[in-house]
Amino acid sequence: MISEMKNYPTRFINYVLRILLIIILLNACSTNLVSTTNNVIQPDETIKIAVLTPFGAQEKKLSYIGKSLRDAALLAKQDLGNLNLQLKIYDTEGRKDISIDSVHSAINDGAHIIVGPFLPETTKAISTISKSKGIKVISFSNDLTLAGNNIFVIGDTSVNRAEKLIKYSLEQKKYRFGIISSINNKYNELENSIRDKVSRNGGIETFSINYTQELENLSEIAREARKKAINTNTDAIIFTDDPNKKISLLAAELQDITNSTEKGKIQIIGLSRWDLSSSILSESSLQGSWIAIPDTRFRAIYEKRFVKKFGYRPHVKSSLAYDAIAVVGALIRKRDVEQNYNLFDTNEIVNSNGFIGIDGIFRFKSDQTTEKELAIATIERNQPNILKLSPNKFP
């Protein structure tokens, strides 16, 4: 599919990006969810979208993310063409108090829907206010605990990646999973979610081990993991942490039992975005590991257009804002076709066929978290190589 896209002229691909990303699959299956509002929006009424981002944050990295999100939203608005919608940008600065003030301002300005904010704590801070006014929020956060009521979480999550990797592992006849985590309490929420995904998909959790922030105990942790993996006939070991030196050191200590190039050895699985870490990709002990990564067909085109318009390379998370605005555009187009003017009804946002986004297809589930289809890749020669392409539609 990727090679096929390269054969098309750039003008055609840009057209695809502009059109496909904003069109909902109109043959979506209906749902039986209960709407929390009955706010009818007249067909000639301008849709007002409040975009909350921390572009004025004092922390440089957060400000860069916020600026990227803001500008991605503006790019999506441009690509939606002449749709009757209006964006108004509010700077949260990454602070709870300013986020609350921003929401009050957005409500007073007549916002029909809120897109953002980014940080979990700022999303939580505005949730009660937005709910009391019956306004839906598409948050850029990936914190699953925020989802529900009026909050939809669009951020990619470790739980989503875990499910895709676990299903792929089972397809490869690897059924028994060990978990190595940096969090001291092994019954934390992420690990519980992984256990649930393993169990629901027909796998077995064989052990879980946690390591602390100190490096001194890693050899001891590795010995314990090796012993448990061998004694329980473990097929795969899932590392839950973000890329860091400890993962590389532990993997090196376990290298005598993990070797994904030979059938029957224990497979290492990385749950976070190892593909974004050059140190992880170049680590010899992690060659052959499996990771889940987004569909990359539209990413390069999107970033090229972003740089051309705004003069800088966007943060990788900027696409969350583009996709969120594209969802609103898709709902407007769907409304105009079906003449259903409860535009932001829960039933309208939760769609089994989903939407096409910068990083592939995604959909909001009934619990108002996001499922994103992903490709499965292996780390090989210091780069991710695709084992299984990201699907073009949901099963």
C-alpha positions in Angstrom: 0.0 0.0 0.0 2.8 2.4 0.9 4.7 1.6 -2.3 1.5 2.1 -4.3 1.0 5.5 -2.9 4.4 6.6 -4.0 3.4 6.0 -7.7 0.7 8.7 -7.5 1.5 12.3 -8.3 1.9 14.7 -5.3 -1.2 16.7 -6.4 -3.4 13.6 -6.3 -2.0 12.5 -2.8 -2.7 16.0 -1.5 -6.2 15.8 -2.8 -6.6 12.4 -1.1 -5.3 13.9 2.2 -7.7 16.8 2.0 -10.8 14.8 1.1 -10.5 11.4 2.7 -9.5 12.7 6.1 -12.7 14.6 6.5 -15.2 12.2 5.2 -16.9 9.8 7.5 -17.9 6.3 6.2 -21.5 7.0 5.8 -22.6 3.3 6.0 -21.7 3.2 9.7 -23.6 0.8 11.9 -26.0 2.4 14.3 -25.5 2.4 18.0 -27.9 2.2 21.0 -26.1 4.8 23.1 -28.1 7.3 25.1 -27.4 10.9 24.2 -26.5 13.3 27.0 -27.9 16.4 25.1 -30.5 17.3 22.6 -28.9 20.5 21.3 -30.3 21.0 17.9 -28.1 23.1 15.5 -29.9 24.6 12.6 -28.5 23.9 9.1 -27.6 27.5 8.4 -26.0 28.0 11.8 -22.2 28.5 11.9 -20.6 25.7 13.9 -18.3 27.2 16.5 -15.3 25.1 17.7 -13.3 26.1 20.7 -9.7 24.9 20.5 -7.8 24.8 23.8 -4.0 24.4 23.6 -1.1 25.3 25.8 0.9 27.3 23.2 1.7 30.0 25.7 3.1 27.6 28.4 6.3 28.6 30.0 7.8 25.2 29.6 9.4 25.2 26.1 8.4 21.6 25.2 4.8 22.1 26.2 4.6 25.4 24.3 5.9 23.7 21.2 3.3 20.9 21.5 0.6 23.6 22.1 1.7 25.6 19.1 1.8 22.5 16.9 -1.7 21.5 18.0 -3.0 25.1 17.4 -1.6 25.3 13.9 -2.7 21.7 13.0 -6.2 22.7 13.8 -5.9 25.8 11.6 -4.6 23.6 8.7 -7.5 21.2 9.1 -9.9 24.1 9.0 -8.3 25.2 5.8 -8.6 21.7 4.3 -12.3 21.6 5.2 -12.9 24.3 2.6 -16.1 26.2 2.7 -17.8 24.3 5.5 -19.8 26.7 7.7 -17.6 26.5 10.8 -15.5 28.8 12.9 -12.4 28.1 15.0 -11.6 30.2 18.1 -8.2 29.4 19.7 -7.8 29.7 23.5 -4.4 29.5 25.2 -4.5 27.4 28.4 -0.8 27.8 29.1 -1.0 24.3 30.5 -2.6 25.6 33.8 -5.8 24.5 35.4 -7.0 28.0 36.4 -6.5 29.4 32.9 -8.1 26.3 31.3 -11.2 27.0 33.5 -11.2 30.6 32.4 -10.9 29.5 28.8 -13.8 27.2 29.0 -16.0 29.9 30.5 -15.0 32.2 27.7 -15.6 29.5 25.1 -19.1 28.9 26.5 -19.9 32.6 26.6 -18.6 32.9 23.0 -21.2 30.2 21.9 -19.0 27.2 21.3 -20.8 24.1 20.2 -17.9 21.7 20.9 -14.5 22.0 22.6 -11.4 20.4 21.1 -8.6 20.0 23.6 -7.0 20.6 26.0 -3.8 18.6 26.0 -2.8 17.8 29.6 -4.9 15.3 31.6 -5.2 17.7 34.6 -6.5 20.6 32.5 -9.0 18.3 30.8 -10.2 17.1 34.2 -10.4 20.7 35.4 -12.9 21.7 32.6 -15.0 18.5 32.5 -17.6 19.5 35.1 -18.1 22.9 33.6 -18.5 21.6 30.0 -20.7 18.8 31.2 -23.1 21.2 33.0 -23.5 23.1 29.7 -24.0 19.9 27.6 -20.9 20.6 25.5 -18.9 17.7 24.2 -15.1 17.7 24.6 -12.6 15.9 22.3 -9.5 15.9 24.5 -6.0 15.5 23.1 -5.1 13.5 26.3 -4.4 9.8 26.3 -5.6 9.3 29.9 -8.3 6.7 29.7 -9.7 7.7 33.1 -10.9 11.0 31.7 -13.2 9.3 29.1 -17.0 9.3 29.7 -19.9 11.6 30.1 -19.0 14.5 27.8 -15.3 13.8 27.4 -14.0 11.9 24.3 -10.3 11.0 24.5 -8.6 11.0 21.1 -5.0 10.4 22.2 -3.3 7.1 21.3 -2.9 4.9 24.4 -0.6 2.1 25.6 -3.8 0.0 26.1 -4.7 0.3 22.4 -1.2 -0.6 21.3 -1.2 -3.5 23.8 -4.4 -5.0 22.3 -3.0 -4.8 18.7 0.3 -6.4 19.8 -1.3 -9.1 21.8 -3.7 -10.1 19.0 -0.7 -10.3 16.6 1.2 -12.4 19.1 -1.6 -14.8 19.3 -1.8 -15.0 15.5 1.9 -16.0 15.7 1.0 -18.8 18.3 2.5 -16.9 21.2 0.0 -17.3 24.0 1.8 -16.8 27.3 2.8 -13.3 28.3 5.1 -11.9 31.0 5.1 -8.2 31.9 8.0 -6.1 33.0 7.1 -2.6 34.2 8.8 0.3 35.9 5.9 1.0 38.2 6.4 -0.4 41.7 2.8 -1.4 42.2 2.2 -4.3 39.9 -1.5 -4.0 40.2 -1.5 -0.5 38.6 -4.1 0.5 36.0 -2.0 -0.1 32.9 -0.9 -3.6 34.0 -4.5 -4.5 34.9 -5.6 -3.3 31.4 -2.9 -5.5 29.8 -4.0 -8.5 31.8 -7.5 -7.8 30.7 -6.5 -7.7 27.0 -4.5 -10.9 27.4 -7.3 -12.7 29.0 -10.1 -11.4 26.7 -8.1 -12.4 23.6 -7.4 -15.9 24.8 -3.9 -15.5 26.2 -2.4 -16.2 29.6 -0.4 -13.9 31.9 2.5 -15.9 33.3 4.3 -13.3 35.5 4.8 -9.6 36.2 7.9 -7.9 37.5 8.5 -4.3 38.5 11.8 -2.4 38.6 12.6 0.8 40.5 14.4 3.9 39.2 17.8 2.7 40.4 20.0 0.9 38.0 21.8 -1.2 40.6 19.1 -3.8 40.9 18.6 -4.5 37.2 20.7 -7.7 37.2 18.7 -9.1 40.0 15.4 -8.2 38.2 16.8 -9.8 35.0 17.6 -13.0 36.9 14.2 -13.1 38.4 12.5 -12.5 35.0 14.7 -15.2 33.4 13.8 -17.7 36.0 10.0 -17.0 35.8 10.0 -16.9 32.0 11.6 -20.3 31.8 9.6 -21.9 34.5 6.3 -20.7 33.1 7.0 -21.4 29.4 6.5 -17.7 28.6 6.3 -17.0 24.9 6.6 -13.2 25.0 7.7 -10.5 27.5 6.0 -7.1 27.3 7.9 -4.0 28.4 5.4 -1.3 29.4 7.7 1.7 30.0 8.6 4.6 27.7 12.0 4.3 26.0 14.8 4.5 28.5 18.2 3.0 29.4 16.8 0.4 31.8 14.9 -1.3 29.0 18.1 -1.7 27.0 20.0 -3.0 30.0 17.3 -5.5 31.0 17.0 -6.7 27.4 20.7 -7.2 27.3 20.6 -9.3 30.5 17.8 -11.4 29.1 19.4 -11.9 25.7 20.3 -15.5 26.3 16.5 -16.4 26.4 15.2 -13.8 23.9 15.9 -14.0 20.3 13.1 -13.2 18.0 14.9 -14.4 14.8 14.7 -18.0 15.9 11.3 -19.7 16.3 10.7 -20.9 19.8 12.6 -18.2 21.6 10.9 -15.6 23.9 9.7 -12.6 22.0 10.3 -9.0 23.3 7.4 -6.6 22.8 7.6 -2.9 23.3 4.4 -1.2 24.4 5.4 2.4 23.9 6.7 4.3 20.8 10.1 2.7 20.6 10.2 3.7 16.9 10.7 7.3 18.0 13.8 6.6 20.0 17.1 6.3 18.1 18.8 4.8 21.1 16.2 2.0 21.4 16.3 1.3 17.7 20.1 1.0 17.7 20.2 -1.3 20.8 21.5 -4.7 19.7 19.6 -6.5 22.4 16.3 -5.1 21.1 16.8 -6.1 17.4 13.8 -8.4 16.5 11.5 -6.8 19.1 7.9 -6.2 18.1 6.2 -2.8 18.3 3.0 -1.2 17.1 3.2 2.0 15.0 0.8 4.2 13.1 0.0 4.0 9.5 2.6 6.3 7.8 1.1 6.8 4.4 -0.2 10.4 5.1 2.2 11.5 7.8 5.0 12.7 5.5 2.6 14.6 3.2 0.9 16.2 6.2 4.2 17.4 7.7 5.4 18.7 4.4 2.3 20.8 4.0 2.5 21.9 7.7 6.1 23.1 7.2 5.2 24.9 4.0 2.4 26.8 5.7 3.8 27.5 9.2 7.6 27.3 8.7 8.5 24.7 11.3 8.2 21.0 11.8 5.2 20.0 13.9 5.3 17.9 17.0 4.3 14.3 16.4 1.1 14.8 18.5 -0.1 17.7 16.4 -2.1 15.3 14.2 -4.5 14.9 17.1 -5.8 18.4 16.5 -6.0 17.9 12.8 -8.0 14.7 13.3 -10.3 16.2 15.9 -11.2 19.1 13.6 -11.6 16.7 10.7 -14.1 14.6 12.8 -16.2 17.8 13.3 -16.1 18.4 9.6 -17.1 14.8 8.9 -20.0 15.2 11.3 -21.1 18.4 9.5 -21.0 16.7 6.1 -22.9 13.7 7.5 -25.5 16.0 9.0 -26.1 17.7 5.7 -26.6 14.4 4.0 -28.9 12.8 6.6 -30.5 16.1 7.8 -29.9 15.1 11.4 -29.2 18.3 13.3 -28.3 16.8 16.7 -24.8 17.2 15.3 -22.7 16.3 18.4 -25.0 13.7 19.8 -23.0 10.8 21.4 -24.6 8.5 18.8 -23.1 10.6 16.0 -19.5 10.7 17.4 -19.4 7.0 18.3 -19.2 5.4 14.9 -18.3 1.7 14.3 -16.7 2.4 10.9 -14.7 5.3 12.2 -12.8 8.1 10.6 -9.7 8.4 8.4 -6.9 10.3 10.2 -3.3 11.4 9.6 -2.0 8.2 11.2 -4.7 5.8 9.8 -8.2 4.9 10.7 -9.6 5.5 14.2 -13.0 5.4 16.0 -14.5 6.5 19.3 -15.8 3.5 21.2 -18.8 3.3 23.5 -16.6 4.1 26.5 -15.5 7.3 24.6 -11.9 6.3 24.3 -10.3 5.9 20.8 -9.4 2.7 19.0 -6.7 3.2 16.4 -5.6 0.6 13.9 -1.9 0.2 13.8 0.9 -1.6 11.9 3.0 -4.2 13.6 6.7 -3.8 13.1 10.0 -5.5 14.1 13.2 -3.6 14.9 15.7 -4.7 12.3 18.9 -3.1 11.3 18.2 -0.2 13.7 14.8 0.7 12.1 11.2 -0.5 12.3 10.3 -2.9 9.5 6.6 -3.7 8.9 5.4 -7.2 9.6 1.7 -6.5 9.2 0.2 -3.4 7.6 -2.3 -1.3 9.4 -5.8 -2.3 8.2 -7.8 0.0 6.0 -11.1 -0.7 7.9 -12.2 -2.0 11.2 -13.3 -5.7 11.5 
